[in-house]
Amino acid sequence: MRPDTRFEPEDKLGTLLHAELDPRVNILRVLGCRHGNTAAVEARAQVLGPQPNLRGKLEVNRRAGAFHGQLDLRFRLIHLKVQGGLADLKIPQPAAIEVETEAHLMRAQLIFCILLAVTSYASRCAQPEIRHADVFTSGLDGYHSYRIPAIETAPDGSQLAFAEARRYNRADPGMEENDIDLVMKRSSDGGMTWSSMKVIEDPGERWSAANPATVVDKTNGRIWLFYVRSKPGRSSVTARAGTEDMQTLARTSGDNGVTWSEPIDLTKAARDMSDPNWRVSVVGPGGPIQDRRGRLIAPAWKRDPPGVFAILSADHGRTWQRGQMVPGTQGGNENQLVELSDGRVLMDFRQDSGPQRWRAVSNDGGKTWSEPREAVTVSPVACAVERYRLRSAGRDRDRLLWTGPKGPGRLNLVIRVSHDEGQTFPVERPVSEGYAAYSDLTILKDKSAGILWERGVQQGYQFITFTRVTGMFLEPAK
């Protein structure tokens, strides 16, 4: 079941409120609109009592004040009684919300529809600023769990969601006799509904096809999908140097992800096979880019010793070369790239230890890197960074987006906005409360941002969820 439901206005004389009941954290969210582009209401109610007799307090905040009400769920009916008023938007006597329940994944979830008629002079409410839809659900389609999300917007505007389908347990490639396949789903409506699952690679019993990372070559419309293939029992810590225990591979698609090529072996380009300690090179997850000169640049990390670098192609993938390591002794892994407004390339990468990620900059398209500097404070986890706006493209300012768990640990996903090309991320917006781990970002054709991330309710990694956020959500009007 999708974690939210949307509503369109049916009364031309009024404006409909948008409401979401989030069963993951028992929170009712109500969004209202008034004339223009400014959201007038954002309501949030924490449900306090047990089902099916829920009671809670509703607090509605706006720019210049607040009003309060009570939430009462009894016998499949919610009465929302609001005291107070709001300029240009008034809520009449109590609105009815019909609710029905069903059992799903060992918990009761609420499926509901809301019709709230309001006497505003606006004739239509804008789209909700944030929407969620589960893409992969652990335990379905013959797999124990799904992990390591990657998201791409194809040239035709559809969204392609990739993940590791872990058959027997949640263990990483080569561990606990797991079997991992590389899978994909497609959305043609901005991420709200998704196709059936397609297996891109099943390398064999107890083998793994893992760690997806994607980029679109805008010159020819070809999508590149990077991943690793590992033999049974061989992981990033047990793969043998100089062997193909773990291969660095890529596939391409020229038809928006409908079909994929046979694997292209990049192992020897991504690794020094003569190095007696270099076990594996892994791209991403997520994070490759095409820069303004047309070069394809994919972030990569290695063992052993740990380090981060990039592989790059100046001829649309016909040949690849390996750049130099980011200098220093900090190590690092699970990295992503973004091109800065001046043409340099920023690498944001996970720390091996300590409270902060690292960032380094390349002046030559990923061949060499600056000394790294400490970056966002976050638990060690795979995070995402993406270009959102460019002043040179006519926008009011440059903007980068970053997603990751606010914490503590792998909890509470947030999205942050930078106006200084990744030096700081002063704007922070909550995406969801509860368990949150790896994430990846894409920009949709309508310029909203899409997040594909690992979500949990009772525990982590129960879902891979797609969340779509608008510019209004990222930086609300003051």
C-alpha positions in Angstrom: 0.0 0.0 0.0 1.3 3.5 -0.8 2.1 5.5 2.3 0.1 8.5 1.1 -3.0 9.4 -0.9 -3.7 12.5 -2.9 -7.0 14.3 -3.5 -8.2 16.6 -6.3 -10.8 19.3 -5.9 -14.4 18.3 -6.8 -16.1 21.6 -5.9 -15.3 24.4 -8.3 -16.4 26.9 -5.7 -13.8 25.8 -3.2 -10.3 24.4 -2.8 -9.5 21.0 -1.6 -7.0 20.3 1.2 -4.4 17.6 0.5 -4.0 15.2 3.4 -1.6 12.3 4.1 -2.0 9.7 6.9 1.5 8.3 7.4 1.0 4.9 9.2 4.8 4.4 9.6 4.9 7.0 12.3 1.2 7.5 13.0 1.2 11.1 11.8 -1.6 12.9 9.9 -0.3 15.6 7.7 -2.7 18.1 6.0 -1.6 20.6 3.4 -3.8 23.4 2.3 -3.5 26.0 -0.5 -4.6 29.6 -1.0 -4.6 31.8 -4.0 -1.1 32.0 -5.5 1.9 29.7 -5.0 2.2 30.0 -1.2 1.1 27.0 0.9 -1.3 28.4 3.5 -1.5 25.4 5.9 0.8 22.7 7.0 -0.9 20.5 9.7 0.7 17.7 11.6 -1.0 15.5 14.2 0.7 12.9 16.3 -1.6 10.1 17.0 -1.4 9.2 20.7 -3.8 6.3 21.4 -4.0 2.6 20.2 -6.1 1.6 17.2 -9.0 1.5 16.4 -9.8 4.3 18.8 -7.2 7.0 18.1 -7.1 10.4 19.7 -4.5 13.1 19.1 -3.9 16.8 19.0 -3.7 18.6 15.8 -1.6 21.7 15.5 -1.6 23.7 12.3 1.2 26.3 11.8 1.5 29.0 9.2 3.7 31.9 8.5 1.9 34.3 10.9 0.2 32.3 13.5 -1.4 28.9 14.3 -4.7 27.3 15.1 -5.4 24.1 17.0 -7.9 21.2 16.8 -8.6 17.7 17.9 -8.2 14.5 16.0 -10.5 11.6 16.8 -10.6 8.3 14.9 -13.4 6.0 15.9 -15.2 3.3 14.0 -13.6 4.2 10.6 -14.5 7.9 10.9 -12.4 10.9 11.7 -14.0 14.2 12.8 -11.6 17.1 12.3 -12.8 20.0 14.4 -10.7 23.1 13.9 -10.9 26.1 16.1 -9.7 29.4 14.8 -9.4 30.7 11.2 -7.0 31.5 8.5 -6.9 34.4 6.0 -8.2 33.4 2.6 -8.9 29.9 3.8 -11.7 28.8 6.1 -12.6 25.2 7.1 -16.4 24.6 7.7 -18.0 22.5 10.4 -16.5 19.1 10.8 -15.0 17.4 7.8 -15.5 13.7 7.5 -12.7 11.3 6.7 -13.7 7.8 5.8 -11.1 5.2 6.8 -10.8 1.5 6.3 -8.1 -0.8 7.5 -6.2 -3.9 6.2 -3.4 -6.1 7.5 -0.2 -5.6 5.6 3.4 -6.7 6.6 2.3 -7.6 10.2 0.8 -4.2 10.9 -2.5 -2.4 10.4 -2.3 0.4 7.8 -4.9 3.0 7.1 -6.2 3.5 3.6 -8.4 6.6 3.6 -10.0 9.2 1.4 -10.7 12.8 2.4 -13.0 15.3 1.1 -12.5 18.7 2.8 -14.5 21.5 1.2 -13.2 24.9 2.0 -14.6 28.3 1.1 -11.5 29.8 -0.5 -11.6 31.8 -3.7 -8.9 29.7 -5.2 -10.3 27.2 -7.7 -7.6 24.6 -7.6 -5.0 23.4 -5.2 -1.4 23.0 -6.3 0.2 19.6 -6.3 1.4 18.4 -2.9 4.9 19.5 -2.2 6.0 16.0 -1.1 4.8 12.6 -2.2 5.9 9.1 -1.3 5.5 5.7 -3.0 7.1 2.4 -2.0 9.0 0.8 -5.0 10.5 -2.4 -3.5 9.1 -4.2 -0.5 11.2 -6.8 1.4 9.7 -10.2 1.3 8.0 -9.8 -2.0 8.8 -11.3 -5.5 10.8 -14.1 -4.0 13.5 -12.0 -2.2 14.2 -11.6 1.4 15.1 -7.9 1.1 16.1 -5.1 -1.2 19.0 -2.7 -0.7 21.3 -0.2 -2.3 19.0 2.1 -4.3 19.9 4.0 -7.5 17.6 6.3 -9.4 17.8 7.7 -12.9 15.6 9.9 -15.1 15.7 8.5 -18.6 15.8 10.7 -21.7 12.0 10.1 -22.2 11.3 11.4 -18.7 10.5 8.1 -17.1 12.2 7.2 -13.8 14.3 4.0 -13.5 14.7 2.6 -10.0 17.5 0.0 -9.4 18.3 -2.1 -6.4 20.0 -5.2 -5.1 17.4 -8.0 -4.7 18.9 -10.1 -1.8 17.4 -13.6 -2.0 18.2 -15.4 1.3 19.1 -12.8 3.8 20.1 -9.1 4.2 23.9 -9.8 4.0 26.2 -8.0 1.6 27.7 -9.6 -1.6 29.7 -12.7 -0.8 28.6 -12.9 2.8 26.4 -15.5 4.6 26.0 -17.5 1.4 23.7 -14.9 0.0 22.4 -14.7 -3.6 22.0 -11.1 -5.0 20.4 -10.1 -8.3 20.3 -6.7 -9.9 16.7 -5.5 -10.5 14.8 -2.5 -11.9 11.4 -0.9 -12.0 10.1 1.9 -14.2 7.7 4.8 -13.5 6.0 6.9 -16.2 4.1 9.2 -13.9 6.8 10.9 -11.9 7.4 8.1 -9.5 3.9 7.6 -8.1 3.3 4.2 -9.6 5.8 1.6 -10.7 6.0 -1.3 -13.1 6.5 -4.9 -12.3 10.1 -5.8 -11.4 12.6 -6.7 -14.1 15.8 -8.7 -13.3 18.6 -7.2 -15.2 21.2 -9.7 -14.1 21.0 -13.0 -12.1 24.7 -14.2 -12.3 24.0 -17.6 -10.7 23.4 -19.3 -7.4 25.2 -17.6 -4.5 26.7 -15.1 -6.9 26.0 -11.4 -6.6 25.3 -8.5 -9.0 25.3 -5.5 -6.9 25.9 -1.8 -6.2 24.1 0.0 -9.1 25.2 3.4 -10.3 23.8 5.2 -13.4 24.4 8.1 -15.7 22.8 9.3 -19.0 25.0 10.3 -21.9 23.0 13.3 -23.1 24.9 13.3 -26.4 23.4 10.1 -27.6 20.7 9.3 -25.0 22.5 6.1 -23.8 22.1 5.1 -20.2 25.1 3.6 -18.4 24.5 1.2 -15.5 27.6 0.3 -13.5 27.7 -2.5 -11.0 29.9 -5.3 -9.5 29.7 -9.0 -10.0 31.1 -11.3 -7.3 31.7 -15.0 -7.0 30.1 -17.0 -4.2 31.9 -16.3 -0.9 33.9 -13.4 -2.4 33.3 -9.9 -0.9 35.1 -6.6 -0.9 37.2 -7.9 2.0 37.7 -11.5 0.8 38.2 -11.0 -2.9 41.7 -11.9 -4.0 43.9 -9.3 -5.6 44.8 -9.9 -9.3 41.7 -12.1 -9.8 38.2 -11.6 -11.1 36.6 -12.6 -7.8 34.8 -9.3 -8.0 34.4 -7.7 -11.5 33.6 -4.0 -12.3 31.0 -4.2 -15.0 28.6 -1.9 -17.0 25.6 -2.3 -19.2 24.0 0.3 -21.5 20.5 1.0 -22.8 19.6 2.9 -25.9 15.8 2.7 -25.4 15.3 4.4 -22.0 16.0 1.2 -20.0 13.6 -1.1 -21.8 16.5 -3.4 -22.9 20.1 -3.6 -21.8 23.3 -4.7 -23.5 25.5 -7.6 -22.4 28.0 -6.7 -19.7 31.0 -4.6 -20.5 34.0 -5.6 -18.4 35.7 -2.5 -16.9 37.7 -4.4 -14.3 41.2 -3.8 -15.7 40.4 -0.2 -16.4 39.1 0.4 -12.8 41.8 -1.6 -11.0 45.5 -2.1 -11.0 45.6 -5.8 -11.5 49.3 -6.0 -10.7 48.8 -4.4 -7.2 49.1 -7.3 -4.7 46.7 -5.6 -2.3 44.0 -4.2 -4.6 41.0 -6.5 -4.1 38.2 -4.7 -5.8 37.0 -1.4 -7.4 33.4 -0.5 -6.9 31.4 2.4 -8.5 29.0 4.3 -6.4 26.3 3.4 -5.4 24.8 6.2 -7.5 26.8 9.3 -8.5 28.3 9.1 -12.0 27.9 12.3 -14.1 28.5 13.7 -17.6 30.3 17.0 -17.4 29.8 20.0 -19.7 32.6 18.7 -21.9 30.8 15.5 -22.5 33.1 13.3 -20.4 31.5 10.4 -18.5 32.9 10.3 -14.9 32.1 7.6 -12.5 33.1 7.7 -8.8 34.8 4.6 -7.5 36.3 3.2 -4.3 38.8 0.4 -3.6 40.2 -2.1 -1.2 42.9 -2.4 0.0 43.9 0.0 1.5 40.7 1.9 1.2 40.6 4.9 -1.2 38.4 6.8 -3.6 39.0 7.9 -7.2 37.1 8.1 -10.5 37.1 6.3 -13.8 36.4 8.4 -16.9 35.7 8.3 -20.6 36.2 11.1 -23.1 34.7 9.1 -26.0 31.3 8.1 -24.8 32.4 4.9 -23.1 34.4 3.3 -25.9 37.5 3.6 -23.7 38.0 4.2 -20.0 40.8 5.4 -17.8 41.4 5.4 -14.1 42.1 8.7 -12.3 44.4 9.2 -9.3 43.4 8.5 -5.7 42.1 11.3 -3.5 45.2 12.1 -1.4 45.5 11.5 2.3 45.1 8.7 4.8 41.4 9.1 5.5 40.4 6.3 3.1 36.7 6.5 2.3 34.2 4.7 0.1 30.6 5.0 -1.3 31.1 8.2 -3.2 29.1 10.5 -5.5 30.0 13.3 -7.9 28.5 16.6 -9.0 29.8 19.2 -11.5 30.2 22.6 -9.9 29.1 25.9 -11.6 32.7 26.6 -12.6 33.2 23.2 -14.3 35.2 21.6 -11.5 34.0 18.3 -10.1 33.1 17.7 -6.5 33.3 14.3 -4.9 31.3 13.7 -1.7 32.3 10.4 0.0 31.6 8.3 3.0 34.0 8.3 5.9 35.7 5.2 7.2 35.4 6.6 10.8 34.5 9.7 12.6 31.3 11.9 12.5 31.8 13.6 9.1 31.9 12.8 5.4 34.6 14.1 3.2 34.7 16.1 0.0 37.4 16.7 -2.6 37.5 18.7 -5.8 39.0 18.0 -9.3 40.1 20.6 -11.7 40.7 18.2 -14.6 37.5 16.1 -14.9 38.4 13.5 -12.2 42.0 12.7 -13.2 43.4 14.3 -10.0 41.9 15.6 -6.7 42.5 18.2 -4.1 43.3 17.4 -0.5 40.0 16.3 1.1 38.1 18.5 3.6 35.5 17.5 6.1 32.0 17.8 4.9 28.5 17.0 6.2 28.1 15.6 9.7 26.3 12.3 9.3 26.6 8.6 10.4 28.7 6.5 8.0 26.2 5.7 5.2 25.8 6.2 1.4 24.4 9.7 0.8 23.5 11.5 -2.4 24.4 14.8 -4.0 22.9 16.3 -7.1 22.8 19.5 -9.2 19.4 21.2 -8.8 19.8 24.7 -10.3 22.4 26.7 -12.2 22.5 30.5 -12.4 24.1 30.2 -15.8 20.9 28.4 -17.0 18.8 31.4 -16.0 18.0 30.5 -12.3 18.2 33.0 -9.5 21.2 31.2 -7.9 23.2 28.0 -8.0 21.8 25.1 -5.9 23.0 21.6 -4.9 20.9 19.0 -3.1 22.1 16.5 -0.6 20.2 13.6 1.1 21.0 11.5 4.1 19.8 10.5 7.6 19.9 13.3 10.1 20.3 10.8 12.9 20.9 9.7 15.5 22.4 6.9 13.4 20.3 5.7 10.4 17.2 7.6 11.3 15.1 10.5 10.0 15.9 11.3 6.3 16.5 14.9 5.4 17.2 16.8 2.2 19.6 19.8 2.3 20.2 22.7 -0.1 23.6 24.4 -0.7 23.9 27.9 -2.3 27.7 27.9 -2.2 28.5 24.8 -4.3 28.7 22.3 -1.5 30.8 24.2 1.0 27.8 24.4 3.3 24.2 23.1 3.3 22.3 25.6 5.4 18.7 24.7 4.3 17.5 21.4 5.8 14.0 19.9 5.2 12.7 16.8 6.8 11.6 14.1 4.4 10.5 11.3 6.8 10.8 10.3 10.4 11.9 6.8 11.3 14.4 4.4 9.8 16.4 5.7 6.9 19.7 4.6 5.3 21.1 4.8 1.7 19.6 7.3 -0.8 20.1 8.5 -4.3 18.8 11.6 -6.1 17.5 12.5 -9.6 15.9 15.6 -11.1 12.6 15.0 -12.9 11.5 16.7 -16.1 9.3 19.1 -14.2 12.3 20.2 -12.1 11.1 18.5 -9.0 13.6 16.3 -7.1 13.2 12.5 -6.7 14.8 10.6 -3.8 15.1 6.8 -3.8 15.9 5.6 -0.3 15.9 2.8 2.2 13.0 3.1 4.7 11.9 1.0 7.6 8.9 1.0 10.0 9.5 -1.6 12.7 13.1 -2.0 11.6 15.4 -0.7 8.9 15.4 -1.8 5.2 11.8 -2.9 4.9 11.2 -0.7 1.8 12.9 1.2 -0.9 10.8 4.2 -1.3 10.6 7.0 -3.9 9.9 10.5 -2.6 9.2 13.4 -4.9 9.7 17.0 -3.6 9.0 20.3 -5.2 11.0 23.5 -5.2 8.4 25.0 -2.8 9.1 22.2 -0.4 12.8 22.6 -0.6 12.8 26.3 0.0 9.3 27.5 1.2 8.3 31.1 0.4 9.0 33.4 3.3 
